[in-house]
Amino acid sequence: MPFTGIAEPEQLGMLGQAVEEYCLIHGISDVQGRDDAAWLIMSAYTNGANSLDELWAALETEERRQA
């Protein structure tokens, strides 16, 4: 389902979990790094990644593109 600008509690939980896991995996602990990670995750989410698996796939694609 496309992002409407309004997130339900379960969507917010998933996005929060994604930020936590992404930061843990990448060793990100500073506020700016966490904000950047959240921006990447929200970007993937607003572009149609609606599950953790889809978010991880979108983030991996972005990391490969930037490499």
Residue pairs with C-beta under 8 A, 6 or more apart in sequence:
1 50
2 48
3 45
3 46
3 48
7 15
14 51
14 52
14 55
15 38
15 41
15 42
15 45
17 52
18 41
18 52
18 55
19 34
19 37
19 38
19 41
22 28
22 37
22 40
22 41
22 59
23 29
23 33
23 34
23 37
26 37
28 34
28 36
28 37
40 59
40 62
41 55
41 59
44 54
44 55
44 58
44 59
44 62
45 55
47 58
48 54
49 55
49 57
49 58
